[in-house]
Amino acid sequence: MKETLVQALETALAQLVQEGTLPPDHGVEVQLTRAREREHGDFATNLAMQLARPARRKPREIAERIAAALPDVAGLAAVEVAGPGFINFRLADDARFAVLAAIADGGADYGRSNVGQGQRVQVEFVSANPTGPLHVGHGRGAAYGATVADLLAFCGFDVTREYYVNDAGRQMNILAASVWLRYLQKRGVQLPFPANGYRGEYVNAIADDLAVLLNDAGVHPADAVLRDLPADEPDGGDKEAYIDAVVERARELLGPTLYRQFFDHGLNAILDDIRDDLGAFGVHYQNWFSERSLADSGAIDAAVALLQERGALYEDNGALWFRSTEYGDDKDRVVRRENGDYTYFASDIAYHRDKFERGFDRIINVWGADHHGYVARVRAALRALGLDDARLDVLLVQFAILYRGTERVQMSTRSGSFVTLRELRDEVGSDAARFFYVQRRCEQHLDFDLELAKTQSNDNPMYYIQYAHARIASVQRQAAERGLSAAAANGPEVSRLTLDPETDLLTRLDRFPELVATAALAHEPHQLAQYLRDLAAGFHAYYNAVPFMNAEDQELIGARLALIGGIRQVLANGLGLLGVRAPESM
């Protein structure tokens, strides 16, 4: 109905323009909202007040002319001009009941729309370095990115979900060196482990595999490994310089072929684990994009050459710098170091150029909040390349802080002391994890309450919503056992739904499609989570107040069964978009 009324208003405006009441270039878009108070009707618009200045007329006069120019709308009982120029719309009772037929016809597709009109959108999310298992911090980005992508797809966008695999660069080399040192220890070589190496148990597991696979092929004596290395941090040295020296020693002693085996074995083992972990979390991708492929294909060289050609680079002290301050950044950035190696930023420039060349209409990056300072330099690079950075949206996800009781759990991939996403799922379940991660705006900090997530009570919002769905399923089973059935959603019986709670529930159900579209376009899954909680609250209150099975009027029972059947479908559709199950019983 909202869409129908918007179209009717647009028709009225076109007629007023044709008559000369409004200028053709008034530049005002139709905005229609649901009335906050029922006495004001069902929908309202302040369109006349927005048109007052360009039309040089009083708002109330314009409102009256718009109302008079409106075409007939089925299901509309009244159009009222109120106050200084508001236009209120009041629906006929029959129009309120039409939502049940729409839900019955749509089923699992109720709420689906073509708002996106097939626009191609890429959503890149998680993209954690494959240097260790995913932890609970990554989980929020995974839940948020997956839900944003699913909402957009449900609203008619052509969505590609992508994981950018950082399979090149310093951190991966540190992982390879860490695996090699653990392998040496397992082959009997006594060595200290670097302060800045990766220490997790998963590194030992990878080293175990290589110890069997390679036997002693990668073994070198301790003195060859440690000779002339700088001091590590425990000995008063610089841990960064030390680990870089260890990486170079690994390359030197192993040679390119063996070193690549250590590198790739660590990468593939961890990447397989990440794929499995995310798959079990209900998160799937159409594309896993390799950073290494950018170098292998020459894409980094090409992007840097284009920047050079456009005068966006300069040399200083042997390094190649991007003039990012000329494109909105706070300082210039290195793209190629003195030793000739490209920086991570250079790879990212090439990666974003590749995204644009693939023809996406919109590009959405879901990044951790710690990447906030990175946004300006990426936008600067796009501008310098002659690309439209307005097509890029960067959504920053704040950290999820995990608590056990009152104790905050520290997380560090390097030290190995962290709670993995898999451990979180095992403890609270994927449903709770997915819901709790998206119930707040992505830019808000999230304190993840483990105890609440496991509680089966009304205080747990996910349980409260799931219980509403299960409760309706239980009522439907009881009705079937008694030979009772729901009235036809488009039948006359549903006109018996005249109680205030029933009217409120019908209005909530009618809002679902526009709510989904709003949440998708705003990239705000929390709007859907809140909607479902409100719908569940409305149902629970209705259930507790109305004796479903005790009424002697079977026609009324049938109407109410049709209503709660619609509620059940909408709860299932909404939970599905959040990646959460809709259980039949609890």
MIVEXZA-192710 format. One record per residue (C-alpha): x, y, z negated; residue number from 0. Coordinates in Angstrom, 2 decimals. Last residue first. Example, Ala and Ser with C-alpha at 12.3 -4.5 7.8 and 13.67 -1.06 7.14 Angstrom:
REM residues 2
         u         v         w     i
     13.67     -1.06     -7.14     1
     12.30     -4.50     -7.80     0
***
This chain:
REM residues 586
         u         v         w     i
     11.88    -25.36    -21.78   585
      9.70    -26.42    -18.87   584
      9.35    -25.67    -15.19   583
     12.61    -23.70    -15.13   582
     13.23    -20.63    -12.91   581
     16.99    -20.81    -12.36   580
     19.21    -17.72    -12.23   579
     21.20    -16.36     -9.27   578
     19.80    -12.86     -9.74   577
     17.83    -13.12     -6.47   576
     16.46    -16.44     -7.69   575
     15.31    -14.85    -10.93   574
     13.31    -12.33     -8.92   573
     11.68    -14.90     -6.67   572
     10.85    -17.20     -9.58   571
      9.37    -14.36    -11.65   570
      7.36    -13.24     -8.61   569
      5.99    -16.74     -8.07   568
      5.08    -17.18    -11.74   567
      3.28    -13.84    -11.82   566
      1.23    -14.81     -8.77   565
      0.26    -18.07    -10.44   564
     -0.60    -16.04    -13.53   563
     -3.15    -14.09    -11.51   562
     -4.61    -17.09     -9.69   561
     -5.03    -18.87    -13.04   560
     -6.84    -15.79    -14.30   559
     -9.25    -15.89    -11.38   558
     -9.86    -19.62    -11.86   557
    -10.58    -19.12    -15.56   556
    -13.05    -16.38    -14.64   555
    -14.84    -18.71    -12.22   554
    -14.77    -21.42    -14.87   553
    -16.76    -19.26    -17.29   552
    -16.74    -21.31    -20.49   551
    -13.60    -19.55    -21.70   550
    -11.33    -21.68    -23.86   549
     -8.63    -22.46    -21.30   548
     -7.05    -19.06    -20.80   547
     -7.78    -17.62    -24.25   546
     -6.52    -14.03    -23.67   545
     -4.44    -12.05    -26.17   544
     -1.32    -14.21    -26.52   543
     -1.15    -14.88    -22.79   542
     -1.60    -11.20    -21.97   541
      1.22    -10.19    -24.33   540
      3.47    -12.90    -22.86   539
      2.59    -11.77    -19.32   538
      3.36     -8.11    -19.91   537
      6.63     -8.99    -21.61   536
      7.58    -11.24    -18.68   535
      6.84     -8.40    -16.24   534
      8.94     -6.00    -18.33   533
     11.84     -8.46    -18.46   532
     11.56     -9.07    -14.73   531
     11.65     -5.34    -14.02   530
     14.69     -4.89    -16.27   529
     16.65     -7.59    -14.41   528
     15.56     -6.09    -11.07   527
     16.79     -2.64    -12.04   526
     20.00     -4.21    -13.36   525
     20.74     -5.37     -9.81   524
     21.70     -1.79     -8.88   523
     23.27     -1.49     -5.42   522
     21.09      1.60     -4.83   521
     19.76      0.23     -1.54   520
     19.23     -3.24     -3.01   519
     17.64     -2.07     -6.26   518
     15.25      0.20     -4.35   517
     14.31     -2.57     -1.92   516
     13.69     -5.01     -4.77   515
     11.59     -2.44     -6.63   514
      9.58     -1.68     -3.47   513
      8.78     -5.39     -3.03   512
      7.97     -5.95     -6.75   511
      5.66     -2.96     -7.32   510
      2.49     -4.90     -6.41   509
      3.25     -7.43     -9.15   508
      3.49     -4.66    -11.74   507
      0.18     -3.18    -10.59   506
     -1.52     -6.57    -10.85   505
     -0.09     -6.96    -14.35   504
     -1.41     -3.57    -15.45   503
     -4.88     -4.32    -14.07   502
     -4.87     -7.64    -15.92   501
     -3.77     -5.98    -19.17   500
     -6.62     -3.43    -18.75   499
     -9.23     -6.17    -18.29   498
    -10.99     -6.25    -14.91   497
     -9.82     -9.47    -13.31   496
    -13.29    -10.63    -12.19   495
    -12.52     -9.33     -8.69   494
    -10.30    -12.41     -8.40   493
    -13.44    -14.50     -7.90   492
    -14.22    -12.94     -4.52   491
    -11.49    -14.91     -2.74   490
     -8.18    -13.65     -1.37   489
     -6.03    -15.41     -3.98   488
     -8.34    -18.41     -3.88   487
     -9.28    -19.25     -7.43   486
     -6.85    -21.34     -9.45   485
     -7.83    -24.86    -10.35   484
     -9.39    -26.66    -13.30   483
     -9.68    -30.43    -13.46   482
     -8.72    -30.59    -17.12   481
     -5.31    -32.15    -16.39   480
     -4.80    -29.56    -13.67   479
     -5.44    -26.75    -16.15   478
     -2.92    -28.20    -18.59   477
     -0.32    -28.39    -15.82   476
     -1.02    -24.80    -14.81   475
     -0.69    -23.62    -18.41   474
      2.68    -25.42    -18.67   473
      3.92    -23.84    -15.45   472
      2.89    -20.45    -16.83   471
      4.89    -21.12    -19.99   470
      7.94    -22.20    -17.97   469
      7.91    -18.91    -16.05   468
      7.45    -16.85    -19.21   467
     10.19    -18.92    -20.91   466
     12.60    -18.03    -18.12   465
     11.97    -14.34    -18.75   464
     12.42    -14.53    -22.53   463
     15.44    -16.84    -22.15   462
     17.12    -14.26    -19.93   461
     16.30    -11.41    -22.31   460
     17.65    -13.19    -25.43   459
     15.91    -11.43    -28.30   458
     12.77    -13.43    -27.53   457
     14.55    -16.52    -28.78   456
     16.55    -19.48    -27.52   455
     19.97    -18.16    -28.48   454
     22.96    -19.11    -26.32   453
     23.41    -15.67    -24.73   452
     22.87    -14.06    -28.13   451
     25.76    -16.03    -29.63   450
     28.10    -15.23    -26.78   449
     27.48    -11.48    -26.93   448
     29.17    -10.02    -23.85   447
     29.99     -6.38    -24.58   446
     29.53     -4.69    -21.23   445
     30.96     -1.30    -20.34   444
     28.78      0.67    -17.95   443
     29.80      1.27    -14.32   442
     28.06     -1.91    -13.15   441
     24.76     -0.77    -14.57   440
     23.48     -3.24    -17.13   439
     21.63     -6.57    -16.87   438
     24.07     -7.85    -14.26   437
     26.61     -9.82    -16.34   436
     24.01    -11.04    -18.83   435
     21.97    -12.65    -16.06   434
     24.80    -14.52    -14.32   433
     26.33    -15.70    -17.61   432
     22.99    -16.82    -19.02   431
     22.14    -18.82    -15.91   430
     25.65    -20.24    -15.55   429
     25.57    -21.86    -18.98   428
     26.56    -20.46    -22.40   427
     29.57    -22.60    -23.36   426
     30.43    -24.45    -20.16   425
     29.87    -21.31    -18.12   424
     32.22    -19.35    -20.38   423
     34.86    -22.07    -20.16   422
     34.60    -22.02    -16.36   421
     34.95    -18.25    -16.33   420
     38.21    -18.72    -18.17   419
     38.93    -17.39    -21.64   418
     42.46    -16.00    -21.84   417
     45.88    -16.62    -23.39   416
     47.96    -17.77    -20.40   415
     50.49    -15.00    -21.00   414
     50.34    -13.81    -17.37   413
     46.57    -14.19    -17.01   412
     45.94    -12.03    -20.05   411
     42.67    -11.88    -21.98   410
     42.11    -10.91    -25.60   409
     38.98    -12.16    -27.36   408
     37.28     -9.59    -29.57   407
     36.44    -10.82    -33.04   406
     33.11     -9.79    -34.55   405
     31.42    -13.09    -33.76   404
     33.28    -14.39    -30.78   403
     33.25    -11.36    -28.53   402
     33.88    -11.00    -24.81   401
     34.42     -7.62    -23.24   400
     33.18     -7.32    -19.68   399
     35.23     -4.69    -17.93   398
     33.61     -2.03    -15.80   397
     32.66     -2.70    -12.22   396
     33.51     -0.03     -9.67   395
     31.46      0.05     -6.49   394
     33.36      1.42     -3.51   393
     31.12      2.31     -0.58   392
     32.72      2.71      2.84   391
     30.79      3.99      5.87   390
     31.46      7.54      4.68   389
     35.14      6.77      5.34   388
     34.57      7.41      9.05   387
     37.78      6.31     10.78   386
     40.39      8.57     12.39   385
     43.32      6.61     10.94   384
     44.12      9.55      8.66   383
     40.52      9.51      7.45   382
     40.75      5.79      6.66   381
     44.05      6.30      4.84   380
     42.57      9.08      2.70   379
     39.63      6.86      1.77   378
     42.07      4.19      0.66   377
     44.09      6.75     -1.30   376
     41.02      8.14     -3.04   375
     39.71      4.73     -4.13   374
     42.93      3.49     -5.74   373
     42.62      5.60     -8.88   372
     39.47      3.72     -9.89   371
     41.13      0.33     -9.48   370
     41.03     -0.32    -13.26   369
     37.23     -0.21    -12.96   368
     37.32     -3.55    -11.17   367
     36.41     -3.49     -7.53   366
     33.35     -4.30     -5.44   365
     34.12     -3.00     -1.96   364
     31.13     -2.38      0.29   363
     31.53     -1.77      4.00   362
     28.58     -0.53      6.03   361
     27.92     -0.66      9.77   360
     30.40     -3.52     10.18   359
     32.08     -3.60     13.57   358
     35.02     -5.96     13.06   357
     37.30     -3.01     13.82   356
     36.13     -1.32     10.64   355
     37.08     -4.30      8.52   354
     40.44     -4.56     10.31   353
     41.23     -0.93      9.43   352
     40.41     -1.81      5.84   351
     42.87     -4.71      5.90   350
     45.62     -2.68      7.59   349
     45.39      0.03      4.94   348
     45.27     -2.62      2.23   347
     48.43     -4.24      3.52   346
     50.19     -0.87      3.45   345
     48.93     -0.33     -0.10   344
     50.51     -3.60     -1.19   343
     53.82     -2.08     -0.15   342
     55.73     -3.02      2.99   341
     59.26     -4.28      2.58   340
     62.07     -2.42      4.39   339
     64.45     -2.27      1.43   338
     63.74      1.45      0.91   337
     60.04      0.67      0.50   336
     57.34      0.93      3.15   335
     53.86      2.38      2.54   334
     54.77      4.80     -0.24   333
     52.00      7.15     -1.33   332
     51.58     10.94     -1.44   331
     49.80     12.49     -4.40   330
     46.32     13.54     -5.57   329
     44.48     12.10     -2.56   328
     42.20     14.19     -0.32   327
     43.57     13.72      3.19   326
     46.59     16.03      3.14   325
     47.55     14.56     -0.23   324
     47.75     11.17      1.47   323
     50.83     12.08      3.51   322
     51.88      8.43      3.68   321
     55.52      7.78      2.81   320
     58.24      5.64      4.40   319
     61.21      4.99      2.12   318
     64.87      5.65      2.88   317
     65.18      8.60      0.51   316
     62.18     10.32      2.16   315
     60.58      9.43      5.48   314
     57.30     10.84      6.74   313
     53.86      9.50      7.67   312
     50.51     11.00      8.79   311
     51.72     12.37     12.11   310
     49.06     10.57     14.14   309
     51.66      8.33     15.79   308
     53.07      7.39     12.41   307
     49.60      6.49     11.17   306
     49.12      4.37     14.29   305
     52.51      2.69     13.76   304
     51.60      1.91     10.16   303
     48.34      0.28     11.27   302
     50.09     -1.70     14.01   301
     52.89     -2.95     11.74   300
     50.30     -4.02      9.19   299
     48.22     -5.81     11.85   298
     51.23     -7.69     13.22   297
     49.34    -10.97     13.21   296
     51.63    -12.62     10.64   295
     51.60     -9.53      8.42   294
     47.82     -9.28      8.32   293
     47.50    -13.05      8.09   292
     49.35    -12.96      4.77   291
     46.45    -10.99      3.28   290
     44.21    -13.96      4.07   289
     40.46    -13.36      4.40   288
     38.11    -15.94      2.89   287
     34.87    -15.55      4.85   286
     31.22    -16.56      4.56   285
     31.43    -16.61      0.80   284
     29.60    -18.42     -1.99   283
     28.77    -17.58     -5.61   282
     26.39    -19.93     -7.44   281
     28.65    -20.21    -10.49   280
     29.55    -23.78     -9.50   279
     30.70    -22.34     -6.17   278
     32.74    -19.69     -7.97   277
     34.65    -22.31     -9.96   276
     35.15    -24.60     -6.99   275
     36.51    -21.79     -4.81   274
     38.73    -20.51     -7.66   273
     40.13    -24.02     -8.26   272
     40.89    -24.43     -4.57   271
     42.66    -21.04     -4.65   270
     44.72    -22.12     -7.65   269
     45.94    -25.33     -6.04   268
     46.43    -23.66     -2.67   267
     48.57    -20.81     -4.00   266
     50.74    -22.98     -6.24   265
     51.36    -25.49     -3.48   264
     51.94    -22.70     -0.98   263
     54.70    -20.96     -2.96   262
     56.43    -24.15     -4.06   261
     56.34    -25.48     -0.52   260
     57.40    -22.10      0.88   259
     60.50    -22.23     -1.33   258
     61.31    -25.64      0.12   257
     61.19    -24.37      3.69   256
     62.80    -20.95      3.16   255
     65.84    -22.08      1.17   254
     65.60    -23.52     -2.32   253
     68.69    -21.96     -3.83   252
     68.41    -18.48     -2.29   251
     64.62    -18.14     -2.50   250
     64.62    -19.29     -6.12   249
     67.46    -16.88     -6.93   248
     65.49    -14.01     -5.35   247
     62.48    -14.86     -7.50   246
     64.66    -15.04    -10.59   245
     66.08    -11.58     -9.81   244
     62.56    -10.18     -9.55   243
     61.75    -11.81    -12.91   242
     64.76    -10.12    -14.54   241
     64.15     -6.67    -13.08   240
     60.58     -6.73    -14.38   239
     61.59     -8.06    -17.81   238
     64.13     -5.27    -18.32   237
     66.86     -6.23    -20.77   236
     67.29     -6.34    -24.53   235
     67.74    -10.10    -24.83   234
     64.01    -10.76    -25.34   233
     63.38     -8.56    -22.24   232
     65.53    -10.58    -19.83   231
     69.16     -9.75    -19.22   230
     70.35     -9.57    -15.62   229
     71.05    -12.83    -13.73   228
     74.73    -13.48    -13.05   227
     74.35    -17.29    -12.99   226
     70.99    -18.47    -14.34   225
     69.86    -20.85    -11.59   224
     73.30    -22.18    -10.74   223
     74.11    -22.61    -14.46   222
     70.85    -24.44    -15.01   221
     71.56    -27.09    -12.37   220
     69.43    -27.21     -9.22   219
     66.41    -29.43     -8.52   218
     64.15    -28.79     -5.54   217
     64.52    -32.19     -3.86   216
     64.58    -34.02     -7.20   215
     61.19    -35.77     -6.86   214
     59.35    -33.62     -4.34   213
     55.79    -34.91     -4.62   212
     55.96    -36.25     -8.16   211
     57.62    -33.17     -9.63   210
     55.41    -31.07     -7.38   209
     52.24    -32.43     -8.96   208
     53.60    -31.89    -12.46   207
     54.59    -28.32    -11.53   206
     50.97    -27.57    -10.57   205
     49.80    -28.91    -13.95   204
     52.46    -26.89    -15.77   203
     51.30    -23.71    -14.02   202
     47.68    -24.51    -15.07   201
     48.88    -24.52    -18.68   200
     49.31    -20.77    -18.41   199
     52.72    -19.13    -18.69   198
     53.08    -17.00    -15.57   197
     56.51    -15.38    -15.74   196
     57.20    -11.96    -17.27   195
     59.08    -13.13    -20.36   194
     61.00    -15.56    -18.19   193
     61.20    -19.21    -19.31   192
     64.54    -20.31    -20.76   191
     66.05    -23.27    -18.94   190
     66.92    -26.90    -19.70   189
     66.81    -28.94    -16.46   188
     65.18    -32.33    -17.10   187
     63.01    -32.72    -14.02   186
     60.04    -31.36    -15.98   185
     62.07    -28.26    -16.83   184
     62.92    -27.79    -13.17   183
     59.23    -28.03    -12.23   182
     58.41    -25.42    -14.86   181
     61.05    -23.14    -13.29   180
     59.66    -23.78     -9.79   179
     56.09    -23.03    -10.85   178
     57.17    -19.72    -12.39   177
     59.16    -18.84     -9.24   176
     56.09    -19.49     -7.07   175
     53.90    -17.44     -9.43   174
     56.39    -14.56     -9.36   173
     56.34    -14.75     -5.56   172
     52.55    -14.56     -5.62   171
     52.75    -11.47     -7.80   170
     55.30     -9.83     -5.50   169
     53.50     -9.99     -2.20   168
     51.44    -12.39     -0.15   167
     48.42    -14.61     -0.70   166
     46.19    -11.81     -1.95   165
     43.02    -13.53     -0.73   164
     40.32    -11.01      0.15   163
     37.00    -12.73     -0.57   162
     34.17    -11.86      1.82   161
     30.38    -11.98      1.83   160
     28.95    -11.02      5.22   159
     25.46     -9.55      5.11   158
     23.05     -8.86      7.97   157
     20.67     -6.52      6.15   156
     16.95     -7.28      6.06   155
     15.98     -6.65      2.46   154
     16.66    -10.18      1.21   153
     20.19     -9.88      2.66   152
     20.75     -6.67      0.69   151
     19.50     -8.28     -2.52   150
     21.71    -11.33     -1.97   149
     24.81     -9.17     -1.39   148
     24.15     -7.07     -4.49   147
     23.60    -10.29     -6.47   146
     26.86    -11.84     -5.27   145
     28.83     -8.69     -6.03   144
     27.42     -8.36     -9.55   143
     27.85    -11.99    -10.53   142
     31.39    -12.17     -9.14   141
     32.43     -8.78    -10.52   140
     31.16     -9.83    -13.94   139
     32.92    -13.17    -13.75   138
     36.31    -11.64    -13.01   137
     36.47    -10.36    -16.59   136
     35.43    -13.78    -17.87   135
     38.56    -15.34    -16.39   134
     39.23    -16.79    -12.96   133
     42.03    -19.34    -12.94   132
     45.60    -18.22    -12.19   131
     47.84    -16.54     -9.63   130
     45.30    -16.47     -6.82   129
     44.99    -12.66     -7.15   128
     41.33    -11.83     -7.71   127
     39.31    -10.96     -4.61   126
     36.16    -10.69     -6.81   125
     34.09     -8.88     -4.16   124
     34.00     -7.86     -0.53   123
     30.49     -7.09      0.73   122
     30.34     -6.59      4.49   121
     27.19     -5.07      5.92   120
     25.81     -5.40      9.43   119
     22.56     -3.51      9.86   118
     19.73     -5.90     10.73   117
     16.91     -3.48     10.08   116
     18.08     -2.95      6.48   115
     14.56     -2.16      5.24   114
     13.31     -5.35      6.85   113
     11.58     -6.69      3.77   112
     11.40     -9.66      1.41   111
      9.29     -9.05     -1.67   110
      7.26    -12.20     -1.22   109
      9.52    -14.60      0.69   108
      9.30    -17.43     -1.88   107
      5.53    -17.38     -1.45   106
      4.63    -14.75      1.13   105
      1.01    -15.72      1.75   104
      0.25    -16.38     -1.92   103
      2.06    -13.20     -2.95   102
      0.19    -11.10     -0.40   101
     -3.11    -12.71     -1.44   100
     -2.40    -11.81     -5.06    99
     -1.43     -8.27     -4.03    98
     -4.84     -7.75     -2.45    97
     -6.43     -7.58     -5.92    96
     -5.55     -3.92     -6.42    95
     -6.93     -3.02     -2.99    94
    -10.34     -4.43     -3.89    93
    -10.49     -2.09     -6.88    92
    -10.14      0.96     -4.65    91
     -6.92      2.86     -4.98    90
     -6.53      6.42     -6.26    89
     -4.11      8.76     -4.55    88
     -2.89     12.00     -6.11    87
     -1.66     15.03     -4.14    86
      0.19     17.56     -6.26    85
     -0.23     21.20     -5.27    84
     -0.21     23.61     -8.20    83
     -2.42     21.37    -10.32    82
     -4.24     18.55     -8.55    81
     -5.34     17.69     -5.02    80
     -7.21     14.38     -5.06    79
     -7.41     11.55     -2.54    78
     -9.92      8.82     -3.40    77
    -10.80      5.15     -2.98    76
     -7.99      3.95     -0.72    75
     -8.32      0.28      0.14    74
     -8.28      0.81      3.90    73
     -6.64      4.11      4.81    72
     -8.54      6.61      6.96    71
     -6.23      9.21      8.50    70
     -4.95     12.09      6.35    69
     -5.51     15.55      7.82    68
     -7.84     16.78      5.06    67
     -5.40     15.73      2.35    66
     -2.54     17.45      4.16    65
     -4.59     20.64      4.48    64
     -5.48     20.58      0.80    63
     -1.86     20.05     -0.18    62
     -0.75     22.93      2.09    61
     -3.21     25.27      0.39    60
     -2.05     24.05     -3.01    59
      1.58     24.68     -2.14    58
      0.99     28.30     -1.08    57
      2.24     29.03      2.41    56
      5.54     30.09      3.93    55
      5.76     26.75      5.80    54
      9.51     26.33      5.14    53
      9.03     27.47      1.50    52
      5.82     25.62      0.66    51
      6.84     22.30      2.21    50
      8.50     20.91     -0.95    49
      5.47     21.94     -2.97    48
      3.15     20.19     -0.52    47
      5.17     16.95     -0.70    46
      4.79     16.66     -4.47    45
      3.42     13.15     -4.06    44
      1.33     10.84     -6.24    43
      0.32      7.18     -6.43    42
     -2.08      5.18     -8.62    41
     -4.46      7.78    -10.01    40
     -3.75     10.66    -12.35    39
     -5.84      9.04    -15.11    38
     -3.46      6.06    -14.87    37
     -0.53      8.12    -16.10    36
      2.93      7.70    -14.59    35
      1.66      7.86    -11.01    34
      3.66      5.71     -8.62    33
      5.86      7.76     -6.37    32
      5.62      8.95     -2.78    31
      8.33     10.89     -1.00    30
      7.79     12.07      2.57    29
     10.84     13.73      4.04    28
     11.04     17.51      4.42    27
     13.14     19.05      7.22    26
     10.57     21.76      8.13    25
     11.93     21.80     11.71    24
      8.60     21.48     13.50    23
      7.14     24.36     11.46    22
      3.94     23.52      9.56    21
      0.45     24.87     10.12    20
      1.08     25.06     13.87    19
     -1.59     22.54     14.81    18
      1.05     20.11     16.12    17
      3.02     20.48     12.91    16
     -0.14     19.82     10.90    15
     -0.80     16.67     12.96    14
      2.74     15.40     12.42    13
      2.37     16.04      8.70    12
     -0.84     14.00      8.58    11
      0.79     11.08     10.41    10
      3.72     11.19      7.98     9
      1.25     11.12      5.10     8
     -0.49      8.06      6.56     7
      2.85      6.30      7.03     6
      3.72      6.97      3.39     5
      0.28      5.67      2.36     4
      0.82      2.42      4.25     3
      4.27      1.95      2.72     2
      2.83      2.41     -0.77     1
      0.00      0.00      0.00     0
***
